[in-house]
């Protein structure tokens, strides 16, 4: 097998470790192999890939889409980030709970976040390049979010030697308690 799949505290959220083959020339690895992902329960069809670049302290999220809801496989190709998933599916045993993992380019680990979860990350290294494999297209009209520091969720973000940098949009989301997550119930 080219991948190992490790469940997290949140049902459906998985840390993925690819097999990396290296020698004096460098390395080779598969980043996605449908057959193995399906065998691990990740059966979605991926239709869009995205990439972002950020500097230390940039915090993106917590984001979701109400329509065109996306499952994601995320990984870092340069640097290091703390990546987080939050369960926003009403009725779920883990509704409002979060889990996070440090994704590192040198470790080459990945994180699978299913539909019905909010997602965000904090850049820990001087710079980071972040790649997303998504099951639906980006739709700005259905975009939503939760404040990264929402007390009802209580994410323990790593402390850094610099301030967090967020977007104006991410500073103006309704709190977790103020939101209607009925759109996410279908993902139970």
N, C-alpha and C positions, 0 to 999 in steps of 0.2 A: 504494500500500500504506500502511496505517495504522501498520505496525510494522516495525522492523528486528530481526533475530535474530542475535546474535553468539555462536558457540560458545565454550566455555571449555576449559581443559585437561582437564576431566572429560567423557567422552562422555555426551551427553544433557543436560548442565547448560548452560543458555543464559541470557545477559543479553538482555533485551528492552527496546527503546526505542520507545515510542509516538510517533506524529506528534502534535505539540501545535499547535493553531491558536489564536493569541492576537490580541487587539486591545485597544482602549481599554476594553472592557467586562470583560475577563478572558481566560479561555481555555476551550477545549473539547478533549477527547481521548477516544478509545475506550480502554478498559482491557482489553477482551477481545473478539475477533471470531473465532469458531470457524473459519471458512473460512481465515483467514490463519494461525492457529495450526496447523491441520491441514496446510496447505501447507508449513509450516516443520518438520513432523515431530512436533508436539505434538498427539497425537490423543486424549488422554484426555478423559473426561467429568468435569466438575467438579460436585460435589454439596453442598459446604458452604463457606461463607465465614466467616472469623474476623477479629477485630480485637483488638489489644492496645495498651495505652498504657504507656510506661515512661519513667523519668528517666535522665539521664546516668550511665553506668557499669553499668547493668543488663545482665547477660549471661544470655540465655536459651538453653539447649541444652547439649549437642548432643543432639537428640531424634530418635526414630524410633518407628514402630509395627510390631511383628512381624506382627500380623493387622490387617486394615483398613489396610494400608500406603498411605500417602498420597504422591502427587505434589503439588507445590505451586507456585503462582505467587505470589510475595510482592512487596510494594511498600510504600513509606513514603508516607503522606499528609501527614505533618507531621514535620519534623526530618530526622535523618540516622542511619543505622546501618551497621555493617560486618556483612554477611551472609555465611554460610559454609555450604558443602555438603561432606560427607565421604563418599567411596565406601565402603560397607560390604558390597559384593557379592563374596563369595569367588570367586576365579577371574578376576576382572576385572583387566585390566592396570593399572588405577589403584586397586586395592584399598588402602584405608588412606591414600589421597592426598586432599588438600583443595584447594578453590579458594574465593576470596571476592571480593566486590564491595562497594563503598560504594554504598548506595541512598540517594538524596536526594529529598526531596519536590519541591524546585525543579527537579531534573533529570527527575523522573517515571519513572526507569528501574525495571525489574522483573527478577526472577531466577526462573528455572524450575528446580526441583529434582525430578527423577524419583523414582519408587519405588526403594528400594535405597540410599538416601543418608540420612545423618544431617544434621540442620539445626540451626543456631543463629545468634544475632546479638547484637551488642554495640551499645548506644546511644551515639552519639558527641555528639549535641546535648543541650541542656538537657532537652528532652523529645522523645519521638517517638511517633507513632501508626503502627502496623504492621498491614497487611492481608494475610491469607492466603486464597487460593482453593485448595481441596483436592479431591482426587479420591475421597476416602472420608471417612467420619465419624470423629470423634475417639472412641477406645476406650481409656479409662484402663487396662483390664485387659491390654492388649497393648503398653503403653507401655514404652519402654526409652531408654537414653541412654549417652553416653560422657562422661567428664570433659572439660570445655572446655579444660583445660590438659594433656591426655594427651600424654606425651612421645613415644609411638610415632607420633602424628599430627603434632605439631609446628606447630600453627597459630600464625602470627605475628599475634596480636591487636594492634590499635593501642594505643599507650600513651596514657593519659589523665592529667589532673591530679587524678584522684580514684580511689578504690579501685573494683574491680569489685564488683557486687552480684549474688549468685546465690541461688538457692533452696536449702533444705536438701536437697531431693530431688536437685538437680543436683550437689551436693557428694558424693553417696553412690553414684554409678554405678560399676559394675565398669570396669576399664581396658579399652582396646581389645583388648589381648592376651588378657585373661581371658574375653572374650565369645564366644558361639557365634552367628555370623552366617549359619548355614545357611539360615535363613528368607529371606535376601535373595538367595540364588543364583538364584532363579527370575526375577529382574529383569535378568539378563544379556541 
